[in-house]
């Protein structure tokens, strides 16, 4: 059974996606097929980075029109409900996978999107801004044991 905090985090992320869609009409969540096509077009290993983006902000009218990195931004959403965070992205605490960070560093059009669910505001952060904003960073391993046979 998933931990209560994980379930709450997923709910908050879904709220963040709804808020971002409301505030930015160019934000879209690609279907599985669209995601596979985009990953292939830009040489991204789909099986490794499947969960490393939450959506796209389009600079063109549709996903079908994407030809270059300039046509869109990969978006990874991190949400907060913290009352102590009054101006994004300052003071935000979040988890980030190694795969997410790898893509962030490698792709010029990958943006970290902080969404404050209570304030209904968002902020896009580039990789260089991310590096400058880090106060501290620690590595945490997630371990899954095998099922009993």
Buried (B, 14 or more C-beta within 10 A) or exposed (E): EEEEEEEEBEEBBEBBBEBBBEEBEBBBBBEEEBBBBBBEEBEBEEEEBBEBBBBBBBBBEEBEEBEEBEBBBBBBBBBBBBEEBEEBBEEBEEEBEEBBBBBBEEBEBBBBBBBBBEBBBBBBBBBEEBEEBEEEEEEEEEEEEEEEE
